């Protein structure tokens, strides 16, 4: 399994971004997003079950971030709205059978939110 994350960039506070994560294999894995800000530990952001029936999101992004997936495209998405400077981090996608998934990791995509 290889995960390819994309969609990061430099935006202003209040803007939106959509991250994508393509899974090289069609497997019934859960998929998720984590992030690591400078000087901080990596933290969980959101996850979605392989059949999309369950999602979880960290409290600090609830109502602003939405995780979804399209199994026909082997792709998971993270829609990020009303971005804040504290959302600045490298965002990593993950996949696996655990909940949240931590077995496979993508290379990360940088999200920078200016105030």
ChimeraX commands (.cxc) that place a marker at each C-alpha (Angstrom):
marker #1 position 0.00,0.00,0.00 radius 0.5
marker #1 position 1.26,3.43,-0.92 radius 0.5
marker #1 position -0.51,6.63,0.02 radius 0.5
marker #1 position -0.10,9.86,-1.93 radius 0.5
marker #1 position -1.30,13.02,-0.21 radius 0.5
marker #1 position -1.79,16.32,-2.01 radius 0.5
marker #1 position -3.66,19.59,-1.82 radius 0.5
marker #1 position -1.71,21.54,0.76 radius 0.5
marker #1 position -0.70,25.14,0.30 radius 0.5
marker #1 position -0.40,28.63,1.72 radius 0.5
marker #1 position -3.73,30.30,2.50 radius 0.5
marker #1 position -5.08,33.08,4.65 radius 0.5
marker #1 position -7.13,32.61,7.79 radius 0.5
marker #1 position -10.74,31.90,6.90 radius 0.5
marker #1 position -9.89,30.24,3.59 radius 0.5
marker #1 position -10.57,26.64,2.61 radius 0.5
marker #1 position -8.44,23.77,1.32 radius 0.5
marker #1 position -9.20,20.22,0.32 radius 0.5
marker #1 position -6.58,17.56,0.87 radius 0.5
marker #1 position -6.64,14.31,-1.10 radius 0.5
marker #1 position -5.05,10.96,-0.34 radius 0.5
marker #1 position -4.88,8.28,-3.02 radius 0.5
marker #1 position -4.42,4.69,-1.92 radius 0.5
marker #1 position -2.46,2.64,-4.45 radius 0.5
marker #1 position -4.50,-0.46,-3.64 radius 0.5
marker #1 position -8.20,-1.15,-3.38 radius 0.5
marker #1 position -8.43,-2.50,0.13 radius 0.5
marker #1 position -11.16,-2.23,2.77 radius 0.5
marker #1 position -8.96,-0.08,4.98 radius 0.5
marker #1 position -10.03,2.73,7.22 radius 0.5
marker #1 position -8.40,6.01,6.26 radius 0.5
marker #1 position -7.42,8.99,8.32 radius 0.5
marker #1 position -5.55,12.25,8.62 radius 0.5
marker #1 position -2.99,13.31,11.18 radius 0.5
marker #1 position -0.97,16.49,11.43 radius 0.5
marker #1 position 2.31,17.63,12.91 radius 0.5
marker #1 position 2.97,21.25,13.70 radius 0.5
marker #1 position 6.49,22.58,14.36 radius 0.5
marker #1 position 7.61,21.73,17.87 radius 0.5
marker #1 position 4.55,19.59,18.56 radius 0.5
marker #1 position 3.75,15.91,18.52 radius 0.5
marker #1 position 1.81,14.42,15.64 radius 0.5
marker #1 position -1.89,14.50,16.41 radius 0.5
marker #1 position -4.97,12.83,15.08 radius 0.5
marker #1 position -7.31,14.94,12.94 radius 0.5
marker #1 position -10.01,12.75,11.41 radius 0.5
marker #1 position -10.76,9.21,10.28 radius 0.5
marker #1 position -13.36,7.40,8.22 radius 0.5
marker #1 position -14.31,3.73,8.09 radius 0.5
marker #1 position -13.82,1.91,4.80 radius 0.5
marker #1 position -17.57,1.89,4.11 radius 0.5
marker #1 position -17.99,5.55,5.22 radius 0.5
marker #1 position -20.55,4.66,7.89 radius 0.5
marker #1 position -18.49,6.15,10.71 radius 0.5
marker #1 position -16.26,9.19,10.98 radius 0.5
marker #1 position -14.46,10.77,13.90 radius 0.5
marker #1 position -12.92,14.23,14.12 radius 0.5
marker #1 position -10.84,15.93,16.77 radius 0.5
marker #1 position -12.75,18.50,18.78 radius 0.5
marker #1 position -10.68,21.49,17.68 radius 0.5
marker #1 position -11.67,21.04,14.04 radius 0.5
marker #1 position -15.25,19.85,14.40 radius 0.5
marker #1 position -17.59,21.92,12.30 radius 0.5
marker #1 position -14.71,23.11,10.13 radius 0.5
marker #1 position -13.10,19.92,8.78 radius 0.5
marker #1 position -14.94,17.11,7.02 radius 0.5
marker #1 position -13.48,13.76,6.04 radius 0.5
marker #1 position -14.93,11.76,3.18 radius 0.5
marker #1 position -13.87,9.09,0.74 radius 0.5
marker #1 position -14.60,7.78,-2.72 radius 0.5
marker #1 position -13.81,4.08,-2.82 radius 0.5
marker #1 position -14.23,3.97,-6.60 radius 0.5
marker #1 position -11.21,6.29,-6.76 radius 0.5
marker #1 position -9.38,4.80,-3.75 radius 0.5
marker #1 position -9.25,8.33,-2.41 radius 0.5
marker #1 position -9.93,10.01,0.91 radius 0.5
marker #1 position -10.48,13.73,1.30 radius 0.5
marker #1 position -10.20,16.27,4.05 radius 0.5
marker #1 position -12.26,19.38,3.41 radius 0.5
marker #1 position -10.91,22.16,5.62 radius 0.5
marker #1 position -13.00,25.31,5.99 radius 0.5
marker #1 position -12.49,28.47,8.04 radius 0.5
marker #1 position -8.83,27.66,8.46 radius 0.5
marker #1 position -6.95,29.17,11.38 radius 0.5
marker #1 position -3.24,29.86,11.86 radius 0.5
marker #1 position -3.15,27.07,14.46 radius 0.5
marker #1 position -4.09,24.61,11.70 radius 0.5
marker #1 position -0.65,25.16,10.18 radius 0.5
marker #1 position 1.08,21.77,10.03 radius 0.5
marker #1 position 2.22,18.97,7.81 radius 0.5
marker #1 position -0.82,16.78,7.17 radius 0.5
marker #1 position -0.34,13.04,6.78 radius 0.5
marker #1 position -2.87,10.56,5.53 radius 0.5
marker #1 position -3.01,7.09,6.97 radius 0.5
marker #1 position -4.68,3.77,6.25 radius 0.5
marker #1 position -5.17,0.47,8.00 radius 0.5
marker #1 position -7.57,-1.83,9.79 radius 0.5
marker #1 position -7.22,-0.18,13.20 radius 0.5
marker #1 position -9.34,2.73,14.41 radius 0.5
marker #1 position -8.08,5.29,13.80 radius 0.5
marker #1 position -5.81,3.79,11.16 radius 0.5
marker #1 position -2.05,3.98,11.70 radius 0.5
marker #1 position -0.56,1.15,9.68 radius 0.5
marker #1 position 0.29,2.90,6.40 radius 0.5
marker #1 position 1.39,6.52,5.98 radius 0.5
marker #1 position 1.60,9.01,3.16 radius 0.5
marker #1 position 4.46,11.46,2.72 radius 0.5
marker #1 position 2.66,14.51,4.09 radius 0.5
marker #1 position 1.48,17.77,2.58 radius 0.5
marker #1 position 2.20,21.19,4.07 radius 0.5
marker #1 position -0.66,23.46,5.07 radius 0.5
marker #1 position 0.25,27.00,6.11 radius 0.5
marker #1 position -2.38,29.43,7.29 radius 0.5
marker #1 position -1.37,33.07,7.61 radius 0.5
marker #1 position -3.19,35.47,9.91 radius 0.5
marker link #1:1,2 radius 0.2
marker link #1:2,3 radius 0.2
marker link #1:3,4 radius 0.2
marker link #1:4,5 radius 0.2
marker link #1:5,6 radius 0.2
marker link #1:6,7 radius 0.2
marker link #1:7,8 radius 0.2
marker link #1:8,9 radius 0.2
marker link #1:9,10 radius 0.2
marker link #1:10,11 radius 0.2
marker link #1:11,12 radius 0.2
marker link #1:12,13 radius 0.2
marker link #1:13,14 radius 0.2
marker link #1:14,15 radius 0.2
marker link #1:15,16 radius 0.2
marker link #1:16,17 radius 0.2
marker link #1:17,18 radius 0.2
marker link #1:18,19 radius 0.2
marker link #1:19,20 radius 0.2
marker link #1:20,21 radius 0.2
marker link #1:21,22 radius 0.2
marker link #1:22,23 radius 0.2
marker link #1:23,24 radius 0.2
marker link #1:24,25 radius 0.2
marker link #1:25,26 radius 0.2
marker link #1:26,27 radius 0.2
marker link #1:27,28 radius 0.2
marker link #1:28,29 radius 0.2
marker link #1:29,30 radius 0.2
marker link #1:30,31 radius 0.2
marker link #1:31,32 radius 0.2
marker link #1:32,33 radius 0.2
marker link #1:33,34 radius 0.2
marker link #1:34,35 radius 0.2
marker link #1:35,36 radius 0.2
marker link #1:36,37 radius 0.2
marker link #1:37,38 radius 0.2
marker link #1:38,39 radius 0.2
marker link #1:39,40 radius 0.2
marker link #1:40,41 radius 0.2
marker link #1:41,42 radius 0.2
marker link #1:42,43 radius 0.2
marker link #1:43,44 radius 0.2
marker link #1:44,45 radius 0.2
marker link #1:45,46 radius 0.2
marker link #1:46,47 radius 0.2
marker link #1:47,48 radius 0.2
marker link #1:48,49 radius 0.2
marker link #1:49,50 radius 0.2
marker link #1:50,51 radius 0.2
marker link #1:51,52 radius 0.2
marker link #1:52,53 radius 0.2
marker link #1:53,54 radius 0.2
marker link #1:54,55 radius 0.2
marker link #1:55,56 radius 0.2
marker link #1:56,57 radius 0.2
marker link #1:57,58 radius 0.2
marker link #1:58,59 radius 0.2
marker link #1:59,60 radius 0.2
marker link #1:60,61 radius 0.2
marker link #1:61,62 radius 0.2
marker link #1:62,63 radius 0.2
marker link #1:63,64 radius 0.2
marker link #1:64,65 radius 0.2
marker link #1:65,66 radius 0.2
marker link #1:66,67 radius 0.2
marker link #1:67,68 radius 0.2
marker link #1:68,69 radius 0.2
marker link #1:69,70 radius 0.2
marker link #1:70,71 radius 0.2
marker link #1:71,72 radius 0.2
marker link #1:72,73 radius 0.2
marker link #1:73,74 radius 0.2
marker link #1:74,75 radius 0.2
marker link #1:75,76 radius 0.2
marker link #1:76,77 radius 0.2
marker link #1:77,78 radius 0.2
marker link #1:78,79 radius 0.2
marker link #1:79,80 radius 0.2
marker link #1:80,81 radius 0.2
marker link #1:81,82 radius 0.2
marker link #1:82,83 radius 0.2
marker link #1:83,84 radius 0.2
marker link #1:84,85 radius 0.2
marker link #1:85,86 radius 0.2
marker link #1:86,87 radius 0.2
marker link #1:87,88 radius 0.2
marker link #1:88,89 radius 0.2
marker link #1:89,90 radius 0.2
marker link #1:90,91 radius 0.2
marker link #1:91,92 radius 0.2
marker link #1:92,93 radius 0.2
marker link #1:93,94 radius 0.2
marker link #1:94,95 radius 0.2
marker link #1:95,96 radius 0.2
marker link #1:96,97 radius 0.2
marker link #1:97,98 radius 0.2
marker link #1:98,99 radius 0.2
marker link #1:99,100 radius 0.2
marker link #1:100,101 radius 0.2
marker link #1:101,102 radius 0.2
marker link #1:102,103 radius 0.2
marker link #1:103,104 radius 0.2
marker link #1:104,105 radius 0.2
marker link #1:105,106 radius 0.2
marker link #1:106,107 radius 0.2
marker link #1:107,108 radius 0.2
marker link #1:108,109 radius 0.2
marker link #1:109,110 radius 0.2
marker link #1:110,111 radius 0.2
marker link #1:111,112 radius 0.2
marker link #1:112,113 radius 0.2
marker link #1:113,114 radius 0.2
marker link #1:114,115 radius 0.2
view
